[in-house]
Amino acid sequence: MSVSAGIAHHRPDAPVVASGRGASPAVTSRPVDGREWDAAISGFDGICQEQLFAFASIRWPGVAPEPRLFERHGRLVGGALVMVQSLPLGLAKIAIIKWGPMLADAGAKDRAALYQGMIEALVAEYAEARGMMLSVLPHASVGDGNEEYQTLRERGFRRGAVLRFPDRYLVNLRLADDAQRKSFGQTWRRQLNKSEKSDLHFEHAGPERLDEFKALYVAMSDRKQFPDYSAFDTLDALMTLDEPLRPELFFVRHGGEVVYGALIFKAGDRAVYLYGASNDSALPLRAGYFMHWHIIRWLRDHTRASWYDLGGTDGFQGLHQFKKGMVGDAGLIRPVPPVANYASRPVAYALGAGAFAAREAYNEVRRRVEMLRPSRAKPDQAPAPLPEEFR
């Protein structure tokens, strides 16, 4: 798939310079096309699949993606893929950023100030110059508090929608084998030990075996009847990307049969579990434990990632127990913060917040309707209380 974009940007020849507030450094913002964007961010620590143009242009066909790079003193410091959503009747537009803006170097000493500078540049462009509501969803933090969310609130962003099950499960990838196994929960470690006596074999596969994974995934979805709101239709495009952006494909085989498959996004400081699929044989063989143990080791030895992000649970207690055991003593369970919204103009905020409220109401109705279907798996995990810093 070609990712070059004929996106029309606001004032494409006039970079935005944000002088910043307080300690924020001056950061220059400039729009780029999709091809340049995906190439430029491939080495960013903060990269994730949702910030790829190749992903967003397929996942959100009715939304205009606007990739923007940020520089300071001629140095590339970050970027944000901004999704511009038009509201019905052309009343207004909303600028949406999920898991961004991203830092090129998450370990930079001035990372907090650079993040502030990027936010200032985005506010200057989208809220002030173009009159939009700017909506930002930061990552779950690996620190003690969510510094990015606090920066947004201090800048005047208001709290928006909260995920129903916000916890994300992060495995520490920088441990030796013995330390990693000791960190697992006792039950998880015991199940892993049993899986290793089941004559299972771990395989790292190339993109030419994607159809094999798809068949396994579709069969599993039909069998388990989980509601699937994922971006599964983006896989073909993602698997044609160059390294390091192309996801990695893994299988577990028992005898002559593939019983488990997984796709992992491995660029940046946080590798992400995208999709998993299994057949009926996988559960008694404990193939999931075997698969993730070998993925953890592969990521440690073949990538620069510090963390393996297992995602959330969608409200299923069994997934919570499985992921909590894998995270163990050395990993982290951290919540995704609420969406943070900002507009310079009251009308823009009212229209944007109203549109988000309508979407949340629609999603809640859809969720309740899904629960009425007797064949659907029902969430059974109680929502966790919102941390004090997010209230």
C-alpha positions in Angstrom: 0.0 0.0 0.0 1.3 3.5 -0.8 1.3 5.7 2.2 2.0 8.9 0.3 -0.7 11.4 1.1 -2.3 14.2 -0.7 -3.5 15.7 2.5 -4.4 19.4 2.4 -2.8 21.1 5.4 -3.6 24.4 6.9 -0.9 26.9 5.7 1.5 24.1 4.6 4.3 26.6 3.9 4.1 28.3 7.3 5.5 26.3 10.2 4.0 27.0 13.6 6.4 28.2 16.3 5.2 28.0 19.8 7.1 30.1 22.2 5.6 28.1 25.1 4.4 29.0 28.6 6.6 28.9 31.6 9.6 26.6 31.0 8.3 25.3 27.7 11.0 25.6 25.0 10.2 27.0 21.5 9.2 24.1 19.3 8.7 24.4 15.5 5.8 22.4 14.1 5.5 21.5 10.4 3.1 19.2 8.4 4.5 16.3 6.3 3.0 13.8 4.0 2.3 10.2 5.0 5.4 8.6 3.5 7.8 11.1 5.1 5.9 10.7 8.4 6.1 7.0 8.8 9.8 7.0 7.8 10.6 9.9 10.2 8.9 8.4 13.3 10.2 4.8 12.8 13.0 5.4 15.3 10.9 7.3 17.9 10.8 5.9 21.4 7.1 6.8 21.7 6.0 5.2 18.4 2.9 3.0 18.3 0.7 1.6 15.5 -2.1 4.2 16.1 0.3 6.9 15.2 1.2 5.4 11.8 -0.3 6.9 8.7 -0.4 3.5 7.1 -2.7 2.4 10.0 -4.8 5.5 10.5 -5.6 6.1 6.8 -7.4 2.7 6.7 -8.7 2.5 10.2 -10.4 5.9 10.0 -11.4 6.5 6.4 -13.8 9.4 7.2 -11.2 11.3 9.1 -8.4 13.5 7.7 -5.0 12.5 9.1 -2.5 15.4 9.5 1.0 14.2 10.4 3.1 16.9 12.1 6.8 16.8 13.1 8.3 18.9 15.9 11.8 20.4 15.9 13.8 22.4 18.4 17.0 24.1 17.3 17.0 22.0 14.1 16.7 18.7 16.1 13.7 16.4 15.5 12.2 16.0 19.0 8.7 14.5 18.4 5.6 14.2 16.3 1.8 13.8 16.4 -0.6 12.3 13.9 -3.6 14.6 14.3 -6.9 13.2 13.1 -9.2 16.0 12.0 -12.9 15.0 12.3 -15.6 17.1 10.8 -18.9 17.3 12.8 -22.3 16.8 11.1 -23.6 19.8 9.0 -20.1 21.2 8.9 -20.6 22.9 12.3 -17.1 22.5 13.5 -14.0 20.2 13.4 -12.2 18.3 16.2 -8.5 17.6 16.2 -7.9 14.2 17.8 -4.6 12.7 19.0 -4.4 9.2 20.4 -1.2 8.1 22.2 0.5 11.3 21.2 2.2 13.6 20.8 5.2 11.2 20.8 8.7 12.0 22.0 11.6 10.9 19.8 13.7 10.3 22.9 11.6 9.3 26.0 14.8 9.4 28.1 15.8 13.0 27.3 16.5 15.2 30.3 14.2 17.9 28.9 11.4 15.5 27.9 8.8 17.2 30.1 9.6 20.6 28.7 9.7 19.3 25.1 6.2 17.7 25.7 5.0 21.1 26.9 6.4 22.7 23.8 4.7 20.2 21.5 1.4 20.8 23.2 1.8 24.6 22.9 2.5 24.2 19.1 -0.7 22.0 18.8 -2.8 24.5 20.7 -1.5 27.3 18.6 -2.3 25.5 15.3 -5.6 23.7 16.0 -7.3 25.6 18.9 -6.2 29.2 18.2 -5.4 29.5 14.5 -8.1 27.0 13.3 -10.7 27.3 16.0 -11.0 23.5 16.7 -11.3 21.6 20.0 -8.1 19.7 20.5 -8.6 16.2 22.1 -5.5 14.3 23.4 -5.3 10.8 24.9 -1.9 10.1 26.5 -0.5 6.6 27.1 -0.6 4.8 30.4 2.6 6.0 32.1 5.4 3.8 33.3 6.2 6.4 36.0 4.6 6.9 39.4 2.2 9.5 38.0 1.0 10.4 34.5 3.2 13.4 33.8 1.7 14.0 30.3 -1.9 14.1 31.6 -0.9 16.5 34.4 0.8 18.8 31.9 -2.4 18.9 29.8 -4.6 19.7 32.9 -2.2 22.5 34.0 -2.4 23.9 30.5 -6.2 24.2 30.8 -7.3 21.0 29.1 -10.5 19.6 30.7 -11.2 16.0 31.6 -13.2 14.2 29.0 -14.2 10.5 28.5 -12.8 7.8 30.7 -12.2 4.2 29.5 -14.5 1.7 31.2 -11.5 -0.6 31.9 -8.5 1.7 31.7 -5.7 -0.6 33.1 -2.9 -1.6 30.8 -0.6 -4.5 31.7 3.2 -3.9 31.1 5.8 -6.7 31.3 9.4 -5.6 32.0 11.6 -6.9 29.1 15.0 -6.1 30.5 15.4 -9.2 32.8 17.5 -12.3 32.5 15.5 -15.6 32.1 15.8 -16.6 35.8 14.7 -13.2 37.1 11.9 -13.0 34.5 10.5 -16.4 35.6 10.8 -15.5 39.2 8.8 -12.3 38.6 5.8 -14.2 37.2 2.8 -14.9 39.5 3.0 -18.3 41.1 0.1 -19.7 39.2 1.4 -18.3 35.9 4.8 -19.8 36.5 3.3 -23.2 37.3 1.2 -23.2 34.1 4.3 -22.2 32.1 6.2 -25.1 33.6 3.4 -27.5 32.5 3.3 -26.0 29.0 7.0 -26.8 28.6 6.3 -30.5 29.0 3.7 -30.5 26.2 6.0 -30.9 23.2 5.2 -27.4 21.9 7.4 -25.5 19.4 7.8 -21.7 19.1 8.1 -20.3 15.5 9.1 -16.8 14.4 7.3 -16.4 11.0 7.5 -14.0 8.0 4.7 -11.9 6.6 4.1 -14.6 3.9 2.3 -16.6 6.6 -0.2 -13.8 7.5 -3.1 -15.7 5.9 -2.4 -18.6 8.2 -2.8 -16.3 11.2 -6.0 -14.7 9.7 -7.7 -18.1 9.4 -6.8 -19.0 13.0 -8.1 -15.6 14.2 -11.5 -15.8 12.3 -12.1 -19.4 13.5 -11.4 -18.3 17.1 -13.6 -15.2 16.9 -16.5 -17.4 15.6 -16.0 -19.9 18.3 -15.6 -17.6 21.3 -18.2 -15.0 20.2 -16.2 -12.0 21.6 -17.4 -8.7 20.2 -14.5 -7.5 18.0 -14.0 -3.8 17.6 -10.4 -4.1 16.6 -8.5 -2.8 13.5 -8.1 -6.3 12.1 -8.6 -5.0 8.5 -5.4 -2.9 8.7 -3.1 -6.0 9.0 -2.4 -6.3 5.2 -1.1 -2.8 5.1 0.9 -3.1 8.3 2.6 -6.2 7.1 3.9 -4.5 4.0 5.8 -1.9 5.9 9.5 -1.8 6.1 11.5 -2.5 9.3 11.2 -1.7 12.1 7.5 -0.8 11.6 6.3 -4.1 10.3 4.7 -6.2 13.1 6.3 -9.6 14.0 4.3 -12.8 13.6 4.8 -15.8 15.9 3.2 -19.3 16.1 3.2 -22.2 18.5 3.0 -25.6 16.9 2.0 -28.9 18.5 2.9 -31.8 16.3 2.0 -30.9 12.8 -0.7 -28.4 13.9 -0.5 -24.7 14.6 -2.4 -24.1 17.8 -1.6 -20.4 18.6 -0.5 -17.3 16.8 0.3 -13.7 17.8 1.2 -10.4 16.1 3.4 -8.0 17.9 4.2 -4.3 17.2 7.8 -4.0 18.3 9.1 -0.6 17.2 10.0 1.9 19.9 10.4 1.6 23.7 7.0 -0.2 24.2 6.3 -3.4 22.2 2.6 -4.0 21.9 0.6 -7.2 21.7 -1.8 -6.5 18.8 -3.6 -9.8 18.1 -3.7 -13.4 19.3 -5.5 -16.4 18.0 -5.8 -20.0 19.1 -7.7 -23.2 18.4 -9.4 -25.6 20.8 -6.2 -27.5 21.5 -4.3 -24.5 22.8 -6.1 -24.3 26.2 -5.3 -27.8 27.6 -1.8 -27.5 26.2 -1.4 -24.1 27.9 0.0 -22.7 24.7 -0.7 -19.1 25.6 1.8 -19.3 28.5 4.4 -20.9 26.2 3.8 -18.4 23.5 4.2 -15.3 25.7 7.2 -16.6 27.5 9.1 -17.0 24.2 7.8 -13.6 22.8 9.1 -11.9 26.0 12.6 -13.5 25.4 12.5 -12.7 21.7 11.6 -9.0 22.3 14.4 -8.7 24.9 17.0 -10.2 22.6 16.0 -8.7 19.2 14.5 -5.2 20.0 15.3 -2.2 22.1 11.9 -2.2 23.8 11.8 -1.8 27.6 8.2 -2.9 28.0 5.8 -5.4 26.5 2.3 -3.8 26.5 -0.3 -6.5 26.8 -3.2 -4.1 26.4 -6.3 -4.2 28.5 -9.0 -6.8 29.4 -12.3 -5.4 28.0 -13.8 -6.4 31.3 -13.0 -10.1 31.3 -11.7 -11.4 34.7 -9.9 -14.4 33.1 -7.8 -12.0 31.0 -7.1 -9.9 34.0 -5.8 -12.9 36.0 -3.7 -14.1 33.0 -2.1 -10.8 32.3 -1.6 -9.9 36.0 0.3 -13.1 36.5 2.5 -12.4 33.5 3.2 -8.8 34.6 4.3 -10.3 37.9 6.4 -8.4 40.5 8.7 -6.7 38.0 6.1 -5.3 35.6 3.4 -2.6 36.0 -0.4 -2.3 35.8 -1.1 1.4 35.0 -4.4 3.1 33.9 -4.9 5.0 30.7 -5.8 8.6 31.7 -9.0 10.3 30.6 -9.2 12.1 27.3 -8.1 15.7 27.7 -10.0 18.4 25.7 -9.1 22.0 25.0 -10.6 24.8 22.9 -9.8 28.6 22.8 -13.4 29.4 21.8 -16.4 28.4 24.0 -18.5 27.4 21.0 -15.9 25.1 19.7 -15.6 23.4 23.0 -19.4 23.1 23.4 -19.8 21.5 19.9 -16.8 19.2 20.4 -17.7 18.0 23.9 -21.3 17.5 22.7 -20.2 15.4 19.8 -18.0 13.2 22.2 -20.9 12.9 24.6 -23.2 11.7 21.8 -20.6 9.2 20.7 -20.2 7.8 24.2 -24.0 7.5 24.5 -24.1 5.6 21.2 -21.3 3.3 22.3 -23.0 2.5 25.6 -26.2 1.6 23.8 -24.3 -0.6 21.4 -22.5 -2.3 24.3 -25.9 -3.0 26.1 -27.4 -4.4 22.9 -24.4 -6.7 22.4 -24.9 -8.0 26.0 -28.5 -9.0 25.1 -27.2 -11.5 22.5 -27.1 -14.9 24.2 -24.1 -16.1 22.1 -21.8 -13.2 23.1 -19.2 -13.6 25.9 -20.2 -11.3 28.8 -17.7 -9.1 30.7 -17.4 -10.2 34.3 -14.7 -7.8 35.7 -15.8 -5.0 38.0 -14.5 -1.6 36.8 -11.6 -0.3 38.9 -12.0 3.1 40.7 -10.5 6.1 39.0 -7.1 7.1 40.5 -7.2 10.4 42.4 -5.0 12.2 39.8 -7.6 11.6 37.1 -10.6 12.8 39.0 
